[in-house]
């Protein structure tokens, strides 16, 4: 099924607004490298809003878990030493395993551990820029996806599975 032009316009405008908002936050916090993973999240939230990775559990949970894993592995690298590349690569692998185990896979979040290492981030990274960036994207996606038809894809997010007519 082809995407209707109004929906394409909403995806374009929503992504642009979300990333401009996130960029403004990132500029204040000096963490510019988080923007690429948030850009990937916009593609999923606004381009595939019905997908599992676009739902809050995956979007928010994936970003939070992957970032926390990256922070923990960076702390391990600082304390135990060894090649930074090994620690960074292992942190992405561990983030994937944890996201899979908790059913919170969100592919753009897989970049967050690398960002943590690249920016020498500490635990404050969760409070700024991660949480404000996620909040901006969530708000824009919620508004854009719940616009009246043919503009929105809503209802978004879908917290429960739709019931089939034959089930009780």
N, C-alpha and C positions, 0 to 999 in steps of 0.2 A: 504494500500500500504506500502510495506516494504521500509525502508530507505536504499539506496545503500551504499556499503562500502566506496566509496570515500567521500560521504557526511558525514558519521559517523566520518571519519578521520578529515574532516574540522571542524566539531562541536567540536571534542576533542581538536584539535590544536588551534582553535579560542578561545575557553573557557579558555584554559591554558594560552595563550598569554594575553588575556584581563585581567584575574585575576592577573597574574604576574605584568602587568602594573599598575593595580589598587592597588595592594598590595604595590608596590614601592611608589606610591603617598600617600597611607594611612600611610606608615611608616614615611614619612616626616612630615605629619600633626598630628600625634599622635591620629588618629581616627580609630583604627583597627576594630571596630565593624560594620562599614559600609560594609565590605567585604561580609558577608553572604547575604545581600539583593542584592548586585551586582552579586553574584554567581547565585542567583535565576533569575536575569535578563538575565544572559548568557544562562541559560536553555531555556528561552523563545525566546531571540533574535536569537540564533543559532540552537535551536532544533525545534522551531515552527515559523519560520520567516514569514509565511503567515498569522499568527493569528493577531487579532486586538491588543492584548497586546504587540505584537512585533513591532508595528508601532511607529514612532517617537512621535506622539501625546500622546500615552499612556505611552511609555517608559520614555520620558523626562518629560512630563506633570505630570504623576503619581508620579515620584520621587520628582520633585520640589514641587508640592502641598502637598504631604504627609509630606515632611520635614518641609515646612513652617508651616503647622498645628501643627506638633510636637513642633516646636520652639515657636509658639504662646501659646500653652497649657502649655509648661514649664514655660514661662514667667508668665502666669496666676497662676500656682502653686506657683511660688516664691512670687508673689504679694498677693495672696489671702489665701495661705496655704491650708491645707487639705492633705489627704492621696495621696502620690505620685502615688501609684498604680491606684487610681481612675482617676487622671489626665492623666496618661499614657494610660490607657485603653480607656478613653473617647477620647483621641487624635487619636487613631487608628480608632475608630468609626466615628469620625468627618472627618478624612482623607478619609475613605471609602465613606462617604456620598458626600464629595466634588468631589472625583474622579468620582463617578457615575453621579453626576449632570453635570459634564463637559466632560463626555465621555472620561476620561483619566485613566481608571482602569488599573493598572499594579500591579499584586498581590505582587511581591517582595517589592514594595515600601511601602506596608502596615507595614513593619518592621521598616521603617525609624523613625517614631515618638518614638518607643521604644528605638532605638539607640540614638536619641537626649536626652532622659531622662537618659539612662544608661551612656552616656559619658558627661553629664552636658554640652552639646553643646550650643553655642550661635549663633548669626546670621552669623558669619564668616564661620560657618559650610557649608553654601551654596556655598561659594567661594572655600573653601578647607576643606574637600575633595570631596564634592558632585559633583560640576561641572567638575573638572578634571576626576573624576572616570567615570562619565557618558560619557564624551568625548572619553575616551579610549575605553569603551565598544562600543559606537556608531561607531567609526572608524574601530575597528576590525570586528564588525558585518557587516559593509558596505563592507569591502574588502572580507571577507569570503563568504558572501551571494551572491556577484556579480562575483565570479569566474566563468569561463566558465563551462558549463555542462560537466561531471556529478558532478563536485565538488561543484558548487554554487547552491543556491536555487532561485536566483534572478529572476526578478529584485527586489532589496530591497533597500530602503523601497518602499512600494507602496503608493504613495501619493493620488492616485485616484483609484476609483473602475474600474475594467476592464468593458468595454461596451460589452453587448451581441450583437451578429451579427444582431439581428432583430431590435435593437433600432437605432434611428437616432440622 
